[in-house]
Amino acid sequence: MLVASGILDQRITINRLTVARGALGGHDETWAPYATVWAQMQDMTGREIFQAKAMGSAATKLFTIRYLAGVKPAMQVVAPDGTVCRIEWIRSVTRKEYLELYCLVLDDD
């Protein structure tokens, strides 16, 4: 799969969970930026969602990015419109040239 650079037209931020000691000695968990990258963003079709569920995932969005070491499931993706998604699973494409991030949109309403 060859992805033309013009297809990676959405700027996304990948966040990771960080834990810091709180003022009262407890632990505070916050999301901190891991990387800001160019991506292709797609809503998954009904068939793709069905296939993802068969694999035990609830993914609804697919982000394709250039390969980036250290990206893991449970990290978050923040889309250009502010939508926050949790990475459910990751597929490395074409000998570590690209990553496909299968994500679930988080509803914070």
N, CA, C and O atoms as CSV, one atom per row, in Angstrom:
chain,resi,resn,atom,element,x,y,z
A,1,MET,N,N,0.850,-1.179,0.000
A,1,MET,CA,C,0.000,0.000,0.000
A,1,MET,C,C,0.887,1.229,0.000
A,1,MET,O,O,1.664,1.446,0.930
A,2,LEU,N,N,0.771,2.014,-1.020
A,2,LEU,CA,C,1.532,3.243,-1.105
A,2,LEU,C,C,0.571,4.398,-0.877
A,2,LEU,O,O,-0.438,4.524,-1.570
A,3,VAL,N,N,0.889,5.237,0.094
A,3,VAL,CA,C,0.040,6.380,0.410
A,3,VAL,C,C,0.759,7.632,-0.054
A,3,VAL,O,O,1.857,7.934,0.412
A,4,ALA,N,N,0.141,8.355,-0.966
A,4,ALA,CA,C,0.733,9.598,-1.453
A,4,ALA,C,C,0.716,10.638,-0.336
A,4,ALA,O,O,-0.236,10.704,0.441
A,5,SER,N,N,1.745,11.430,-0.261
A,5,SER,CA,C,1.837,12.401,0.826
A,5,SER,C,C,0.680,13.392,0.818
A,5,SER,O,O,0.312,13.903,1.875
A,6,GLY,N,N,0.099,13.676,-0.340
A,6,GLY,CA,C,-1.040,14.585,-0.413
A,6,GLY,C,C,-2.294,14.037,0.240
A,6,GLY,O,O,-3.204,14.795,0.576
A,7,ILE,N,N,-2.347,12.722,0.423
A,7,ILE,CA,C,-3.492,12.095,1.073
A,7,ILE,C,C,-3.449,12.324,2.585
A,7,ILE,O,O,-4.488,12.360,3.244
A,8,LEU,N,N,-2.246,12.478,3.127
A,8,LEU,CA,C,-2.085,12.736,4.563
A,8,LEU,C,C,-2.303,14.237,4.775
A,8,LEU,O,O,-1.355,15.007,4.928
A,9,ASP,N,N,-3.581,14.627,4.778
A,9,ASP,CA,C,-3.918,16.048,4.748
A,9,ASP,C,C,-4.568,16.576,6.023
A,9,ASP,O,O,-5.022,17.720,6.058
A,10,GLN,N,N,-4.616,15.761,7.064
A,10,GLN,CA,C,-5.222,16.174,8.321
A,10,GLN,C,C,-4.147,16.171,9.416
A,10,GLN,O,O,-3.407,15.197,9.551
A,11,ARG,N,N,-4.057,17.232,10.180
A,11,ARG,CA,C,-3.077,17.321,11.266
A,11,ARG,C,C,-3.734,16.789,12.534
A,11,ARG,O,O,-4.733,17.338,12.998
A,12,ILE,N,N,-3.175,15.726,13.092
A,12,ILE,CA,C,-3.728,15.125,14.306
A,12,ILE,C,C,-2.666,15.142,15.408
A,12,ILE,O,O,-1.469,15.235,15.135
A,13,THR,N,N,-3.126,15.052,16.645
A,13,THR,CA,C,-2.227,14.940,17.785
A,13,THR,C,C,-2.479,13.602,18.461
A,13,THR,O,O,-3.621,13.237,18.738
A,14,ILE,N,N,-1.406,12.882,18.722
A,14,ILE,CA,C,-1.492,11.616,19.448
A,14,ILE,C,C,-1.078,11.914,20.881
A,14,ILE,O,O,0.001,12.456,21.120
A,15,ASN,N,N,-1.936,11.559,21.834
A,15,ASN,CA,C,-1.682,11.804,23.245
A,15,ASN,C,C,-1.409,10.502,23.976
A,15,ASN,O,O,-1.926,9.448,23.606
A,16,ARG,N,N,-0.585,10.585,25.023
A,16,ARG,CA,C,-0.347,9.426,25.883
A,16,ARG,C,C,-0.713,9.815,27.310
A,16,ARG,O,O,-0.654,10.985,27.687
A,17,LEU,N,N,-1.089,8.816,28.088
A,17,LEU,CA,C,-1.465,9.029,29.482
A,17,LEU,C,C,-0.202,9.168,30.317
A,17,LEU,O,O,0.696,8.328,30.246
A,18,THR,N,N,-0.138,10.232,31.108
A,18,THR,CA,C,0.998,10.422,32.001
A,18,THR,C,C,0.484,10.449,33.431
A,18,THR,O,O,-0.634,10.890,33.698
A,19,VAL,N,N,1.309,9.974,34.334
A,19,VAL,CA,C,0.951,9.940,35.746
A,19,VAL,C,C,1.974,10.766,36.514
A,19,VAL,O,O,3.181,10.559,36.384
A,20,ALA,N,N,1.477,11.700,37.312
A,20,ALA,CA,C,2.360,12.549,38.112
A,20,ALA,C,C,1.884,12.528,39.562
A,20,ALA,O,O,0.707,12.294,39.839
A,21,ARG,N,N,2.794,12.770,40.457
A,21,ARG,CA,C,2.441,12.833,41.878
A,21,ARG,C,C,1.649,14.109,42.121
A,21,ARG,O,O,2.076,15.203,41.750
A,22,GLY,N,N,0.500,13.953,42.742
A,22,GLY,CA,C,-0.360,15.093,43.034
A,22,GLY,C,C,0.111,15.855,44.251
A,22,GLY,O,O,1.011,15.407,44.961
A,23,ALA,N,N,-0.488,17.002,44.494
A,23,ALA,CA,C,-0.112,17.868,45.619
A,23,ALA,C,C,-0.340,17.194,46.963
A,23,ALA,O,O,0.378,17.472,47.924
A,24,LEU,N,N,-1.319,16.324,47.042
A,24,LEU,CA,C,-1.625,15.648,48.301
A,24,LEU,C,C,-1.002,14.262,48.389
A,24,LEU,O,O,-1.373,13.471,49.256
A,25,GLY,N,N,-0.060,13.960,47.501
A,25,GLY,CA,C,0.630,12.679,47.545
A,25,GLY,C,C,0.011,11.595,46.689
A,25,GLY,O,O,0.590,10.518,46.546
A,26,GLY,N,N,-1.146,11.855,46.120
A,26,GLY,CA,C,-1.795,10.876,45.239
A,26,GLY,C,C,-1.212,10.960,43.831
A,26,GLY,O,O,-0.193,11.612,43.603
A,27,HIS,N,N,-1.862,10.304,42.915
A,27,HIS,CA,C,-1.408,10.318,41.528
A,27,HIS,C,C,-2.447,11.023,40.664
A,27,HIS,O,O,-3.645,10.764,40.773
A,28,ASP,N,N,-1.972,11.907,39.815
A,28,ASP,CA,C,-2.837,12.599,38.866
A,28,ASP,C,C,-2.543,12.059,37.473
A,28,ASP,O,O,-1.391,12.032,37.040
A,29,GLU,N,N,-3.584,11.632,36.777
A,29,GLU,CA,C,-3.435,11.147,35.408
A,29,GLU,C,C,-3.886,12.244,34.454
A,29,GLU,O,O,-4.979,12.793,34.595
A,30,THR,N,N,-3.038,12.556,33.486
A,30,THR,CA,C,-3.381,13.558,32.482
A,30,THR,C,C,-2.911,13.070,31.114
A,30,THR,O,O,-2.008,12.240,31.010
A,31,TRP,N,N,-3.539,13.602,30.073
A,31,TRP,CA,C,-3.141,13.283,28.710
A,31,TRP,C,C,-2.157,14.343,28.242
A,31,TRP,O,O,-2.423,15.541,28.335
A,32,ALA,N,N,-1.015,13.887,27.736
A,32,ALA,CA,C,0.025,14.796,27.252
A,32,ALA,C,C,0.331,14.471,25.794
A,32,ALA,O,O,0.276,13.307,25.396
A,33,PRO,N,N,0.653,15.487,24.993
A,33,PRO,CA,C,0.980,15.234,23.588
A,33,PRO,C,C,2.192,14.319,23.441
A,33,PRO,O,O,3.217,14.509,24.095
A,34,TYR,N,N,2.053,13.323,22.568
A,34,TYR,CA,C,3.149,12.418,22.230
A,34,TYR,C,C,3.764,12.839,20.900
A,34,TYR,O,O,4.985,12.889,20.749
A,35,ALA,N,N,2.883,13.145,19.927
A,35,ALA,CA,C,3.351,13.576,18.606
A,35,ALA,C,C,2.206,14.264,17.871
A,35,ALA,O,O,1.036,13.943,18.077
A,36,THR,N,N,2.560,15.205,17.021
A,36,THR,CA,C,1.600,15.820,16.110
A,36,THR,C,C,2.069,15.465,14.704
A,36,THR,O,O,3.195,15.773,14.313
A,37,VAL,N,N,1.185,14.809,13.950
A,37,VAL,CA,C,1.569,14.252,12.654
A,37,VAL,C,C,0.479,14.509,11.613
A,37,VAL,O,O,-0.651,14.871,11.943
A,38,TRP,N,N,0.853,14.310,10.350
A,38,TRP,CA,C,-0.106,14.376,9.254
A,38,TRP,C,C,-0.751,13.003,9.091
A,38,TRP,O,O,-0.087,11.976,9.233
A,39,ALA,N,N,-2.036,12.995,8.794
A,39,ALA,CA,C,-2.767,11.733,8.699
A,39,ALA,C,C,-3.853,11.806,7.639
A,39,ALA,O,O,-4.288,12.880,7.224
A,40,GLN,N,N,-4.268,10.632,7.224
A,40,GLN,CA,C,-5.489,10.500,6.432
A,40,GLN,C,C,-6.540,10.029,7.419
A,40,GLN,O,O,-6.312,9.062,8.146
A,41,MET,N,N,-7.681,10.688,7.461
A,41,MET,CA,C,-8.741,10.354,8.404
A,41,MET,C,C,-9.949,9.830,7.630
A,41,MET,O,O,-10.419,10.466,6.687
A,42,GLN,N,N,-10.444,8.659,8.043
A,42,GLN,CA,C,-11.603,8.072,7.375
A,42,GLN,C,C,-12.595,7.556,8.407
A,42,GLN,O,O,-12.209,6.987,9.428
A,43,ASP,N,N,-13.878,7.763,8.126
A,43,ASP,CA,C,-14.908,7.082,8.901
A,43,ASP,C,C,-14.999,5.673,8.344
A,43,ASP,O,O,-15.028,5.482,7.128
A,44,MET,N,N,-15.043,4.697,9.220
A,44,MET,CA,C,-15.121,3.315,8.756
A,44,MET,C,C,-16.532,3.013,8.268
A,44,MET,O,O,-17.510,3.537,8.800
A,45,THR,N,N,-16.625,2.160,7.248
A,45,THR,CA,C,-17.924,1.768,6.699
A,45,THR,C,C,-18.554,0.717,7.601
A,45,THR,O,O,-17.887,0.161,8.474
A,46,GLY,N,N,-19.823,0.449,7.393
A,46,GLY,CA,C,-20.526,-0.569,8.176
A,46,GLY,C,C,-19.836,-1.917,8.109
A,46,GLY,O,O,-19.719,-2.611,9.119
A,47,ARG,N,N,-19.381,-2.288,6.932
A,47,ARG,CA,C,-18.707,-3.584,6.771
A,47,ARG,C,C,-17.387,-3.628,7.555
A,47,ARG,O,O,-17.076,-4.628,8.202
A,48,GLU,N,N,-16.615,-2.531,7.489
A,48,GLU,CA,C,-15.343,-2.472,8.217
A,48,GLU,C,C,-15.577,-2.520,9.733
A,48,GLU,O,O,-14.825,-3.163,10.465
A,49,ILE,N,N,-16.626,-1.833,10.191
A,49,ILE,CA,C,-16.952,-1.857,11.621
A,49,ILE,C,C,-17.338,-3.271,12.035
A,49,ILE,O,O,-16.929,-3.743,13.095
A,50,PHE,N,N,-18.125,-3.947,11.202
A,50,PHE,CA,C,-18.524,-5.325,11.491
A,50,PHE,C,C,-17.294,-6.226,11.585
A,50,PHE,O,O,-17.199,-7.054,12.491
A,51,GLN,N,N,-16.352,-6.067,10.652
A,51,GLN,CA,C,-15.132,-6.876,10.669
A,51,GLN,C,C,-14.288,-6.559,11.909
A,51,GLN,O,O,-13.698,-7.461,12.504
A,52,ALA,N,N,-14.232,-5.297,12.292
A,52,ALA,CA,C,-13.476,-4.917,13.488
A,52,ALA,C,C,-14.091,-5.538,14.734
A,52,ALA,O,O,-13.375,-6.002,15.622
A,53,LYS,N,N,-15.432,-5.547,14.797
A,53,LYS,CA,C,-16.104,-6.152,15.953
A,53,LYS,C,C,-15.834,-7.645,16.015
A,53,LYS,O,O,-15.736,-8.213,17.103
A,54,ALA,N,N,-15.712,-8.287,14.861
A,54,ALA,CA,C,-15.404,-9.717,14.828
A,54,ALA,C,C,-14.026,-9.979,15.417
A,54,ALA,O,O,-13.753,-11.074,15.909
A,55,MET,N,N,-13.155,-8.970,15.368
A,55,MET,CA,C,-11.810,-9.099,15.930
A,55,MET,C,C,-11.756,-8.584,17.371
A,55,MET,O,O,-10.678,-8.489,17.957
A,56,GLY,N,N,-12.920,-8.252,17.943
A,56,GLY,CA,C,-12.979,-7.804,19.322
A,56,GLY,C,C,-12.736,-6.318,19.511
A,56,GLY,O,O,-12.383,-5.891,20.610
A,57,SER,N,N,-12.917,-5.522,18.469
A,57,SER,CA,C,-12.672,-4.086,18.541
A,57,SER,C,C,-13.969,-3.329,18.272
A,57,SER,O,O,-14.864,-3.830,17.592
A,58,ALA,N,N,-14.058,-2.132,18.808
A,58,ALA,CA,C,-15.224,-1.282,18.567
A,58,ALA,C,C,-14.843,-0.069,17.728
A,58,ALA,O,O,-15.488,0.975,17.824
A,59,ALA,N,N,-13.802,-0.193,16.906
A,59,ALA,CA,C,-13.273,0.936,16.141
A,59,ALA,C,C,-14.310,1.507,15.178
A,59,ALA,O,O,-15.092,0.769,14.580
A,60,THR,N,N,-14.303,2.841,15.036
A,60,THR,CA,C,-15.218,3.512,14.116
A,60,THR,C,C,-14.504,4.504,13.188
A,60,THR,O,O,-15.089,4.958,12.205
A,61,LYS,N,N,-13.257,4.840,13.491
A,61,LYS,CA,C,-12.471,5.752,12.644
A,61,LYS,C,C,-11.127,5.114,12.349
A,61,LYS,O,O,-10.589,4.351,13.152
A,62,LEU,N,N,-10.596,5.442,11.181
A,62,LEU,CA,C,-9.300,4.930,10.766
A,62,LEU,C,C,-8.403,6.109,10.413
A,62,LEU,O,O,-8.754,6.946,9.581
A,63,PHE,N,N,-7.236,6.164,11.058
A,63,PHE,CA,C,-6.233,7.179,10.756
A,63,PHE,C,C,-5.018,6.462,10.181
A,63,PHE,O,O,-4.541,5.486,10.760
A,64,THR,N,N,-4.519,6.936,9.056
A,64,THR,CA,C,-3.303,6.398,8.464
A,64,THR,C,C,-2.224,7.460,8.614
A,64,THR,O,O,-2.402,8.604,8.195
A,65,ILE,N,N,-1.086,7.069,9.225
A,65,ILE,CA,C,0.025,7.992,9.434
A,65,ILE,C,C,1.313,7.336,8.957
A,65,ILE,O,O,1.365,6.118,8.783
A,66,ARG,N,N,2.344,8.130,8.747
A,66,ARG,CA,C,3.657,7.559,8.479
A,66,ARG,C,C,4.102,6.826,9.741
A,66,ARG,O,O,3.693,7.181,10.847
A,67,TYR,N,N,4.934,5.808,9.574
A,67,TYR,CA,C,5.364,5.001,10.712
A,67,TYR,C,C,5.959,5.892,11.809
A,67,TYR,O,O,6.762,6.785,11.540
A,68,LEU,N,N,5.548,5.627,13.038
A,68,LEU,CA,C,6.037,6.360,14.191
A,68,LEU,C,C,6.216,5.361,15.329
A,68,LEU,O,O,5.244,4.769,15.798
A,69,ALA,N,N,7.441,5.176,15.768
A,69,ALA,CA,C,7.719,4.227,16.844
A,69,ALA,C,C,7.076,4.699,18.141
A,69,ALA,O,O,7.000,5.899,18.406
A,70,GLY,N,N,6.617,3.752,18.943
A,70,GLY,CA,C,6.096,4.056,20.267
A,70,GLY,C,C,4.610,4.280,20.351
A,70,GLY,O,O,4.077,4.426,21.452
A,71,VAL,N,N,3.915,4.313,19.226
A,71,VAL,CA,C,2.461,4.482,19.254
A,71,VAL,C,C,1.851,3.159,19.720
A,71,VAL,O,O,2.204,2.090,19.220
A,72,LYS,N,N,0.924,3.246,20.694
A,72,LYS,CA,C,0.358,2.042,21.300
A,72,LYS,C,C,-1.147,2.153,21.431
A,72,LYS,O,O,-1.692,3.255,21.490
A,73,PRO,N,N,-1.832,0.995,21.477
A,73,PRO,CA,C,-3.261,1.025,21.778
A,73,PRO,C,C,-3.485,1.696,23.137
A,73,PRO,O,O,-2.612,1.663,24.005
A,74,ALA,N,N,-4.631,2.290,23.307
A,74,ALA,CA,C,-5.040,3.024,24.510
A,74,ALA,C,C,-4.529,4.460,24.509
A,74,ALA,O,O,-4.935,5.248,25.363
A,75,MET,N,N,-3.642,4.828,23.567
A,75,MET,CA,C,-3.307,6.243,23.399
A,75,MET,C,C,-4.520,6.919,22.770
A,75,MET,O,O,-5.446,6.243,22.322
A,76,GLN,N,N,-4.517,8.221,22.736
A,76,GLN,CA,C,-5.624,8.967,22.150
A,76,GLN,C,C,-5.176,9.724,20.913
A,76,GLN,O,O,-4.020,10.128,20.787
A,77,VAL,N,N,-6.130,9.903,20.002
A,77,VAL,CA,C,-5.928,10.746,18.831
A,77,VAL,C,C,-6.914,11.902,18.941
A,77,VAL,O,O,-8.100,11.694,19.196
A,78,VAL,N,N,-6.419,13.114,18.748
A,78,VAL,CA,C,-7.287,14.279,18.700
A,78,VAL,C,C,-7.330,14.742,17.248
A,78,VAL,O,O,-6.321,15.162,16.682
A,79,ALA,N,N,-8.521,14.656,16.660
A,79,ALA,CA,C,-8.723,15.026,15.255
A,79,ALA,C,C,-8.743,16.550,15.115
A,79,ALA,O,O,-8.874,17.260,16.112
A,80,PRO,N,N,-8.614,17.055,13.888
A,80,PRO,CA,C,-8.603,18.507,13.664
A,80,PRO,C,C,-9.848,19.221,14.190
A,80,PRO,O,O,-9.775,20.389,14.574
A,81,ASP,N,N,-10.986,18.531,14.210
A,81,ASP,CA,C,-12.220,19.159,14.701
A,81,ASP,C,C,-12.378,19.039,16.211
A,81,ASP,O,O,-13.405,19.440,16.758
A,82,GLY,N,N,-11.368,18.488,16.893
A,82,GLY,CA,C,-11.417,18.357,18.351
A,82,GLY,C,C,-11.971,17.035,18.838
A,82,GLY,O,O,-11.987,16.783,20.043
A,83,THR,N,N,-12.425,16.184,17.932
A,83,THR,CA,C,-12.935,14.865,18.309
A,83,THR,C,C,-11.814,14.038,18.927
A,83,THR,O,O,-10.714,13.963,18.380
A,84,VAL,N,N,-12.100,13.422,20.063
A,84,VAL,CA,C,-11.104,12.595,20.749
A,84,VAL,C,C,-11.441,11.129,20.511
A,84,VAL,O,O,-12.584,10.706,20.688
A,85,CYS,N,N,-10.435,10.361,20.108
A,85,CYS,CA,C,-10.608,8.943,19.806
A,85,CYS,C,C,-9.567,8.137,20.572
A,85,CYS,O,O,-8.436,8.588,20.755
A,86,ARG,N,N,-9.950,6.943,21.020
A,86,ARG,CA,C,-9.010,6.025,21.665
A,86,ARG,C,C,-8.522,5.024,20.627
A,86,ARG,O,O,-9.323,4.450,19.890
A,87,ILE,N,N,-7.216,4.813,20.568
A,87,ILE,CA,C,-6.664,3.833,19.631
A,87,ILE,C,C,-7.001,2.442,20.161
A,87,ILE,O,O,-6.599,2.074,21.264
A,88,GLU,N,N,-7.739,1.677,19.366
A,88,GLU,CA,C,-8.145,0.323,19.744
A,88,GLU,C,C,-7.094,-0.702,19.322
A,88,GLU,O,O,-6.725,-1.579,20.102
A,89,TRP,N,N,-6.623,-0.586,18.105
A,89,TRP,CA,C,-5.566,-1.474,17.607
A,89,TRP,C,C,-4.833,-0.800,16.467
A,89,TRP,O,O,-5.324,0.150,15.857
A,90,ILE,N,N,-3.643,-1.316,16.195
A,90,ILE,CA,C,-2.742,-0.697,15.226
A,90,ILE,C,C,-2.260,-1.757,14.251
A,90,ILE,O,O,-1.942,-2.881,14.641
A,91,ARG,N,N,-2.210,-1.387,12.985
A,91,ARG,CA,C,-1.666,-2.289,11.967
A,91,ARG,C,C,-0.508,-1.594,11.269
A,91,ARG,O,O,-0.656,-0.492,10.742
A,92,SER,N,N,0.647,-2.251,11.273
A,92,SER,CA,C,1.815,-1.738,10.563
A,92,SER,C,C,1.694,-2.154,9.106
A,92,SER,O,O,1.452,-3.323,8.805
A,93,VAL,N,N,1.862,-1.192,8.199
A,93,VAL,CA,C,1.658,-1.437,6.776
A,93,VAL,C,C,2.978,-1.270,6.027
A,93,VAL,O,O,3.743,-0.342,6.291
A,94,THR,N,N,3.227,-2.166,5.108
A,94,THR,CA,C,4.351,-2.088,4.179
A,94,THR,C,C,5.687,-1.862,4.882
A,94,THR,O,O,6.311,-0.811,4.740
A,95,ARG,N,N,6.103,-2.849,5.627
A,95,ARG,CA,C,7.429,-2.851,6.251
A,95,ARG,C,C,7.728,-1.578,7.031
A,95,ARG,O,O,8.768,-0.944,6.851
A,96,LYS,N,N,6.800,-1.226,7.892
A,96,LYS,CA,C,6.955,-0.065,8.784
A,96,LYS,C,C,7.019,1.270,8.053
A,96,LYS,O,O,7.710,2.190,8.492
A,97,GLU,N,N,6.309,1.375,6.951
A,97,GLU,CA,C,6.224,2.669,6.284
A,97,GLU,C,C,5.062,3.484,6.825
A,97,GLU,O,O,5.154,4.704,6.956
A,98,TYR,N,N,3.972,2.803,7.138
A,98,TYR,CA,C,2.759,3.466,7.608
A,98,TYR,C,C,2.162,2.695,8.769
A,98,TYR,O,O,2.426,1.507,8.949
A,99,LEU,N,N,1.347,3.398,9.559
A,99,LEU,CA,C,0.549,2.771,10.597
A,99,LEU,C,C,-0.905,3.092,10.325
A,99,LEU,O,O,-1.248,4.221,9.974
A,100,GLU,N,N,-1.751,2.102,10.487
A,100,GLU,CA,C,-3.191,2.321,10.460
A,100,GLU,C,C,-3.667,2.246,11.896
A,100,GLU,O,O,-3.503,1.224,12.562
A,101,LEU,N,N,-4.257,3.330,12.367
A,101,LEU,CA,C,-4.756,3.423,13.733
A,101,LEU,C,C,-6.264,3.260,13.703
A,101,LEU,O,O,-6.978,4.133,13.209
A,102,TYR,N,N,-6.746,2.154,14.225
A,102,TYR,CA,C,-8.184,1.888,14.282
A,102,TYR,C,C,-8.677,2.424,15.622
A,102,TYR,O,O,-8.255,1.958,16.681
A,103,CYS,N,N,-9.572,3.406,15.566
A,103,CYS,CA,C,-9.927,4.167,16.762
A,103,CYS,C,C,-11.429,4.175,17.034
A,103,CYS,O,O,-12.255,4.025,16.134
A,104,LEU,N,N,-11.741,4.357,18.306
A,104,LEU,CA,C,-13.123,4.496,18.769
A,104,LEU,C,C,-13.312,5.938,19.214
A,104,LEU,O,O,-12.537,6.452,20.019
A,105,VAL,N,N,-14.350,6.591,18.686
A,105,VAL,CA,C,-14.648,7.962,19.085
A,105,VAL,C,C,-15.179,7.934,20.521
A,105,VAL,O,O,-16.091,7.172,20.843
A,106,LEU,N,N,-14.598,8.771,21.368
A,106,LEU,CA,C,-15.033,8.843,22.766
A,106,LEU,C,C,-16.099,9.922,22.873
A,106,LEU,O,O,-15.908,11.041,22.398
A,107,ASP,N,N,-17.207,9.588,23.491
A,107,ASP,CA,C,-18.321,10.514,23.657
A,107,ASP,C,C,-18.277,11.061,25.071
A,107,ASP,O,O,-18.590,10.354,26.029
A,108,ASP,N,N,-17.889,12.323,25.201
A,108,ASP,CA,C,-17.766,12.930,26.527
A,108,ASP,C,C,-18.969,13.792,26.888
A,108,ASP,O,O,-18.871,14.644,27.771
A,109,ASP,N,N,-20.073,13.592,26.238
A,109,ASP,CA,C,-21.260,14.427,26.530
A,109,ASP,C,C,-21.813,14.159,27.883
A,109,ASP,O,O,-22.804,14.774,28.278
